[in-house]
Amino acid sequence: MASYQTQPDTEDRPIDVLLAPFLRFIRIEASGGILLLICTIAALIWANSAYADSYAHFWHLYIGLIFDKQPHELSLAHFVNDGLMAIFFFVVGLEIKREFLAGELASMRKAAVPIAAAAGGMIFPALVYVALNRNGPGIDGWAIPMATDIAFAVGIMALLGSRISLGLKVFVTALAIVDDLGAVLIIALFYTAEIHTLELGLAGGLLVISALSNRLGVRSPLVYTIIGLGIWTMLLRSGVHATVGGVLLALTIPSRMRIRGGHFVGFARDSIDRFEAAGGAGDDILTSPERQGIVGGLESACEHVQTPLNRLERSLHPWVAFVIMPVFALANAGVTISGEITETLRSPIALGVALGLLLGKPVGIVLATWIAVKCGVGDLPARTTWRQIFGAGLLAGIGFTMSLFIGNLGFGGPGEAELLLQAKIGILTGSIVAGVLGFALLRTGSADAPSSH
C-alpha cells in the first residue's frame, strides 16, 4: 500500500525532538487505554500504600466557585466528575452525532445490529444485578453494569491487530457509542436529584440559543464554549447531572462545511499556483505580502472545508484520552483492598456488578445480535464468527469509566461509602476478568473466518 504524506516536511526544532517519543506514543491506537490502565494501577497503589490517607484527603480538597455572588464549593473529586467529565460527555456527544450523520449508524440497515446488540448488552446486565439486589440496599446501582468503556475496548482491539476483522472493530465501536447514548439517557432520567425548574429552564433556553446559532451559521468555538459554560452552570444548580449538558450541547454543534470539496480543490490549486508565481529570490514569505495573503486565504479555506464538529472532536479527543480519563481514573479507582476483599466480593452489590459485566453483557449482546440477524434486519460484520461476537461482548463487559461514574451517582450519598466500595470492587473485578477473557478468545480467532448467518 502506498503511503502519503499528510504534512509537509518541516525543520526539526529542539522541542520537536523532545516531544517526539510522546507524540509517537499518542499515535498508537491503544495508547489511551494503556495510560488509563497505568493510572488505575497508580490509584490502587496509592490508596493501599502508607500514604493512603493522603489519597482521600487530596481528592476531598475543596475549591470555591461563585455563582450569582453565592459561593458554591466542589471537592477536587466532584470537580473531576462534574466538571472535567462534562468535556468527556461533550466528545461522546460529538461522536454520537457523527455516527448518526455519516458513520455506522447513518442508515437503519447498518445501525440495526449494533443498536440491538447495545440494547441487549444493557438490559441483561441490569437484570442480573436486580436479581441479586432486588430486596437490598444496593438496588440504586442497577445501571452500573450496563456501561461499556470504549477506550479499553478499542485499546484491546488495537492490540489484537489483524487477528480480528475491521468489521468487528467497527461493530464494537458503534455498539459502544450507542451504549454511551443509553448511559446518558439513564443518568438524565434515573440519577437526577431534586429538580430546580428555574435553572433547568435557563439551561434549556441556552440550549435553544446554541441550536439557533447553528442555524444562523455561527461556527466560532468560542461562542459555543461560552454557551456550554452557561448550560453546565445552570444544570449544576438544577439537580440534573451537569455532564448531560455536554452531550446536549454537542448535538447543536454545526456539522456542515462552508466550502464544498470540489470548490476547495480548485481554490487550493489556484492558491498554490499564485503562491509559486509570487516567489522571489528566496523562500521566506516574511518579506512577501502577496504570499502572506495567499497563505492566509488558503488557511481560511482549510478551516471552512472542515465542519466545526470534526474540528472540535479532533482537537478535544487527545485531551479526553490523555488527561481527563486518566485523571478520572486516579480520582475514582483508588479502592482500599483489605483482608476482607473476598467477603466484599461476595456481597450482592459486588456480585451483581461483576456478573452483570462478565455474563450479562456478552450473553445480552450475542442474543440480541442473533435475533436481529435471524429477523433479517441486518447482518453480522464481514469475516466475523459468532465466537468473535461473544469475544466482543466480553470486551464490552469492561465497564470501568462509565460504570465508576454511574456508581458515584448511585452510591454518592451520605452513609453509602461501603456500598460504593462494594460497587467499585465489582467493577474492577468484572472489567478485568471480562477484558482478559475477551482478549484471549479473540486472540485465538481468525480474521479470515467466514461470517455466520
C-alpha positions in Angstrom: 0.0 0.0 0.0 1.3 3.4 -0.9 1.9 5.9 1.9 1.0 9.5 1.6 2.4 12.5 3.4 -0.3 14.3 5.4 2.1 17.1 6.5 4.9 18.9 4.6 8.5 18.5 5.6 9.5 20.9 8.3 12.7 21.8 10.1 13.1 19.9 13.4 13.2 22.2 16.4 14.6 21.3 19.8 11.1 21.0 21.2 10.1 18.6 18.3 13.0 16.3 19.3 12.0 16.4 23.0 8.3 15.7 22.2 8.9 13.0 19.6 8.6 10.0 22.0 5.4 11.3 23.5 3.9 12.0 20.0 4.8 8.5 18.8 3.1 7.1 21.9 -0.2 9.0 21.4 -0.3 7.9 17.8 -0.6 4.3 18.9 -4.3 3.4 18.8 -4.1 1.5 22.1 -2.2 4.3 24.0 -5.3 5.9 25.6 -6.2 2.5 27.1 -2.6 1.9 28.2 -2.5 5.3 30.0 -5.9 4.6 31.6 -4.6 1.3 32.9 -1.4 2.9 34.3 -3.4 5.5 36.2 -5.8 2.8 37.5 -2.9 0.8 38.9 -1.4 4.0 40.3 -4.6 4.9 42.1 -4.8 1.4 43.6 -1.2 1.5 44.8 -1.7 5.0 46.2 -4.9 4.0 48.0 -3.3 0.9 49.5 0.2 2.4 50.4 1.4 4.1 53.6 0.1 7.3 52.0 -3.5 6.1 51.7 -4.8 8.9 53.9 -3.3 11.5 51.5 -5.3 9.9 48.7 -8.6 10.5 50.3 -7.5 13.9 51.7 -6.2 15.1 48.3 -9.4 14.3 46.3 -11.6 15.9 49.0 -9.8 19.2 49.0 -12.4 21.9 48.2 -12.3 24.6 45.6 -14.7 27.5 45.5 -16.8 28.7 42.6 -19.0 31.8 42.6 -22.5 31.8 41.0 -24.5 35.0 41.2 -22.3 36.2 44.1 -23.1 33.0 46.0 -20.2 30.7 46.9 -20.5 27.1 45.7 -17.9 24.6 46.8 -16.8 21.5 44.9 -14.2 18.9 46.1 -11.5 18.0 43.6 -13.2 14.7 43.1 -16.5 16.4 42.3 -14.7 18.9 40.0 -13.3 16.0 38.0 -16.6 14.0 38.0 -18.9 17.0 37.4 -16.6 19.4 35.5 -13.9 17.6 33.5 -16.2 14.7 32.7 -18.6 17.2 31.1 -15.9 17.6 28.4 -15.7 13.8 28.1 -19.5 13.7 27.6 -19.3 16.5 25.1 -16.9 14.5 23.0 -19.2 11.5 23.4 -22.0 13.6 22.1 -19.9 14.7 19.1 -19.1 11.0 18.3 -22.8 10.1 18.6 -23.8 12.9 16.2 -21.1 12.0 13.7 -22.0 8.3 13.7 -25.7 9.0 13.1 -24.9 11.6 10.4 -22.2 9.8 8.4 -20.9 6.8 10.3 -22.0 3.2 11.0 -25.4 4.4 12.4 -26.3 6.6 9.4 -28.6 4.1 7.8 -31.1 1.8 9.5 -29.7 -1.3 7.9 -26.2 -0.6 9.1 -27.3 0.6 12.6 -29.9 -2.1 13.4 -27.5 -4.8 14.6 -25.2 -2.5 16.7 -28.3 -0.9 18.3 -29.9 -4.2 19.0 -26.6 -5.5 20.5 -26.2 -2.4 22.6 -29.8 -2.8 23.9 -29.2 -6.4 24.8 -25.9 -5.6 26.4 -27.6 -3.0 28.7 -30.8 -4.9 29.6 -29.3 -8.3 30.6 -26.6 -6.9 33.0 -29.3 -4.8 34.7 -31.5 -7.9 35.1 -28.6 -9.9 36.6 -27.9 -7.1 39.0 -31.5 -6.6 40.0 -31.9 -10.4 40.5 -29.2 -10.2 43.2 -30.2 -6.9 44.8 -34.0 -6.5 44.4 -34.7 -6.5 48.1 -31.4 -5.0 49.3 -29.9 -1.5 49.9 -28.0 -1.7 46.6 -30.9 -1.5 44.2 -30.0 2.0 43.2 -26.9 0.6 41.5 -28.8 -1.3 38.8 -27.4 0.7 35.9 -23.7 0.3 36.9 -23.0 -2.9 34.9 -24.8 -1.6 31.8 -21.9 0.5 30.7 -19.0 -0.1 28.3 -15.6 1.6 28.4 -14.9 2.4 24.8 -11.3 3.4 25.5 -10.3 0.0 27.0 -12.4 -2.0 24.4 -10.8 -0.2 21.4 -7.4 -0.3 23.0 -7.6 -4.1 23.4 -8.9 -4.5 19.8 -5.9 -2.4 18.6 -3.5 -4.8 20.4 -5.2 -7.7 18.6 -4.4 -6.1 15.2 -5.3 -8.2 12.2 -6.5 -11.1 14.3 -9.9 -9.5 14.2 -11.6 -8.0 11.2 -12.2 -4.4 10.6 -15.9 -5.1 10.5 -15.8 -6.4 14.1 -13.9 -3.4 15.3 -16.5 -1.1 13.7 -19.3 -3.2 15.2 -17.8 -2.8 18.7 -17.2 0.9 18.3 -20.7 1.5 17.1 -22.1 -0.7 19.9 -20.1 1.3 22.5 -21.3 4.6 21.1 -25.0 3.5 21.3 -24.2 2.2 24.8 -22.9 5.7 25.8 -26.1 7.3 24.5 -28.1 4.9 26.6 -26.0 5.7 29.7 -26.5 9.4 29.2 -30.3 8.9 29.0 -30.2 6.7 32.1 -28.2 9.4 34.0 -30.7 12.1 33.0 -33.8 10.1 33.7 -32.9 8.0 36.8 -30.0 9.6 38.5 -31.3 13.1 38.9 -31.8 14.6 42.3 -34.2 17.4 43.3 -35.2 19.5 40.2 -35.0 23.3 40.3 -37.2 24.3 37.4 -35.8 27.9 37.0 -32.2 26.8 36.5 -33.4 23.9 34.3 -35.4 26.3 32.2 -32.4 28.6 31.8 -30.3 25.7 30.7 -33.0 24.8 28.1 -33.0 28.4 26.9 -29.3 28.4 26.4 -29.5 25.1 24.5 -32.1 26.7 22.2 -29.7 29.6 21.7 -27.0 27.2 20.7 -29.2 25.5 18.2 -30.3 28.8 16.7 -26.6 29.8 16.5 -26.0 26.7 14.4 -28.9 27.6 12.1 -27.7 31.1 11.7 -24.3 29.9 10.6 -22.2 30.7 13.7 -19.1 28.5 13.6 -16.8 30.0 16.3 -15.9 27.5 19.0 -15.7 30.4 21.5 -19.4 31.1 21.1 -20.4 27.5 21.8 -17.8 27.4 24.7 -19.5 30.4 26.4 -23.0 28.9 25.9 -21.7 25.5 27.1 -20.3 27.0 30.3 -23.7 28.6 31.0 -25.5 25.3 30.4 -23.1 23.5 32.7 -23.6 26.1 35.4 -27.4 26.0 35.2 -27.5 22.2 35.2 -25.1 22.0 38.1 -27.6 24.1 40.1 -30.7 22.5 38.7 -30.3 19.0 40.1 -29.8 17.3 36.7 -26.3 16.0 36.4 -24.2 18.7 34.7 -22.4 16.2 32.4 -25.7 15.7 30.5 -25.3 19.2 29.2 -22.1 18.2 27.4 -24.0 15.7 25.2 -26.9 18.1 24.6 -24.5 20.9 23.6 -22.7 18.5 21.2 -25.9 17.8 19.3 -26.2 21.5 18.4 -22.6 21.9 17.1 -22.6 22.6 13.3 -21.8 19.6 11.1 -21.9 21.4 7.7 -19.0 22.6 5.6 -19.0 26.2 4.3 -16.9 25.2 1.3 -17.7 22.1 -0.7 -14.8 19.7 -1.6 -14.8 20.5 -5.3 -14.6 24.2 -4.8 -11.9 23.8 -2.2 -9.8 21.7 -4.6 -10.0 24.4 -7.3 -9.3 27.2 -4.9 -6.3 25.3 -3.3 -4.7 24.6 -6.7 -5.2 28.2 -7.8 -3.7 29.4 -4.5 -0.6 27.2 -4.9 -0.1 28.4 -8.5 -0.3 32.0 -7.3 2.0 31.3 -4.4 4.6 29.8 -6.7 4.3 32.7 -9.2 4.7 35.3 -6.4 8.1 33.8 -5.3 11.1 35.9 -5.2 14.8 35.2 -4.8 14.2 33.4 -1.5 11.7 31.0 0.1 10.9 33.2 3.0 7.3 34.7 2.9 8.2 37.2 5.7 9.1 39.7 3.1 6.3 38.9 0.6 3.0 40.4 1.5 1.4 38.7 -1.6 2.4 35.3 -0.4 1.2 36.1 3.1 -2.2 37.0 1.7 -2.3 33.8 -0.3 -1.4 31.6 2.7 -4.0 33.4 4.8 -6.7 32.7 2.2 -5.7 29.1 2.0 -5.7 28.8 5.8 -9.2 30.2 5.9 -10.4 27.8 3.2 -8.9 24.8 5.1 -10.9 25.9 8.1 -14.1 26.3 6.2 -13.9 23.0 4.4 -13.9 21.2 7.8 -17.0 21.1 9.9 -16.9 22.5 13.5 -18.0 19.1 14.7 -15.0 17.3 13.2 -12.5 20.1 14.3 -13.8 20.0 17.9 -13.8 16.2 18.1 -10.3 16.0 16.7 -8.9 18.8 18.9 -10.5 17.6 22.2 -10.0 13.8 21.8 -6.4 13.9 22.9 -7.3 15.9 26.0 -10.0 13.4 26.9 -7.9 10.3 26.2 -4.6 11.5 27.8 -5.8 13.9 30.5 -9.4 13.8 31.5 -9.9 10.0 31.6 -6.6 9.2 33.3 -7.3 11.9 35.9 -10.8 10.4 36.4 -9.2 7.0 37.0 -6.8 8.5 39.5 -9.7 10.1 41.4 -12.1 7.2 41.4 -10.2 3.9 41.1 -8.4 4.1 44.4 -10.1 1.2 46.2 -8.7 0.1 49.6 -8.2 -3.6 49.3 -8.4 -5.0 52.8 -8.2 -8.6 54.2 -11.9 -8.9 53.7 -11.7 -8.4 50.0 -13.2 -11.9 49.4 -16.1 -11.2 51.7 -16.7 -7.8 49.9 -16.7 -9.5 46.5 -19.4 -11.9 47.8 -21.7 -9.0 48.6 -24.8 -8.8 46.4 -23.7 -5.4 45.0 -20.2 -6.5 44.0 -21.5 -9.8 42.7 -24.3 -8.1 40.8 -21.9 -5.7 39.1 -19.2 -8.3 38.3 -21.6 -10.9 37.0 -23.5 -8.3 35.1 -20.4 -7.2 33.3 -18.9 -10.7 32.9 -22.0 -12.7 32.0 -24.9 -10.3 31.3 -23.0 -8.2 28.8 -21.8 -10.9 26.4 -25.0 -13.0 26.7 -27.2 -10.0 26.1 -25.1 -8.8 23.1 -24.9 -12.3 21.5 -28.6 -13.0 22.0 -29.8 -9.6 20.7 -27.4 -9.8 17.7 -28.7 -13.3 16.9 -32.3 -12.2 17.0 -31.5 -9.1 14.8 -29.7 -11.3 12.2 -32.3 -14.0 12.2 -35.1 -11.5 11.7 -33.3 -10.1 8.7 -32.9 -6.5 9.9 -29.1 -6.6 9.5 -26.1 -8.8 9.0 -23.0 -9.8 11.0 -19.9 -7.9 10.2 -17.9 -9.4 7.3 -15.5 -12.2 8.2 -16.9 -12.5 11.7 -18.0 -15.6 13.6 -20.4 -15.9 16.5 -17.4 -16.9 18.6 -15.9 -13.5 17.9 -19.2 -11.8 18.6 -19.1 -13.4 22.1 -15.5 -12.2 22.5 -16.6 -8.7 21.5 -19.4 -9.0 24.1 -16.8 -9.8 26.7 -14.8 -6.7 25.7 -18.0 -4.7 26.1 -18.1 -6.0 29.6 -15.2 -3.7 30.5 -17.4 -1.1 32.2 -14.7 0.8 34.1 -15.0 4.6 33.3 -18.8 4.8 32.8 -19.5 2.2 35.4 -17.4 4.1 38.0 -19.2 7.3 37.0 -22.7 5.8 37.4 -21.6 4.1 40.7 -20.7 7.5 42.1 -24.2 8.8 41.2 -25.9 5.7 42.6 -24.0 5.5 45.9 -22.7 9.0 46.4 -24.9 9.9 49.3 -24.1 10.2 53.0 -23.5 6.8 54.6 -23.1 5.0 51.3 -19.3 4.7 51.2 -19.4 1.0 51.9 -21.9 0.4 49.1 -19.7 2.4 46.7 -16.7 0.4 47.8 -18.5 -2.9 47.0 -19.6 -1.5 43.6 -16.0 -0.5 42.8 -14.7 -3.9 43.7 -17.3 -5.4 41.4 -16.5 -3.0 38.6 -12.7 -3.7 38.8 -13.2 -7.5 39.1 -15.7 -7.8 36.4 -13.9 -5.5 34.0 -10.5 -7.2 34.5 -11.9 -10.7 34.0 -14.0 -9.7 31.0 -11.1 -8.0 29.4 -8.7 -10.9 29.8 -11.2 -13.5 28.6 -12.3 -11.3 25.7 -8.7 -10.8 24.6 -7.9 -14.5 24.9 -11.0 -15.6 23.0 -10.4 -13.1 20.1 -6.7 -13.8 20.0 -7.4 -17.4 19.1 -9.9 -16.4 16.4 -9.2 -15.7 12.8 -10.0 -12.6 10.9 -10.4 -14.7 7.8 -13.2 -16.8 9.3 -16.5 -16.7 7.3 -19.4 -14.8 8.7 -22.1 -17.0 10.3 -25.7 -16.0 9.4 
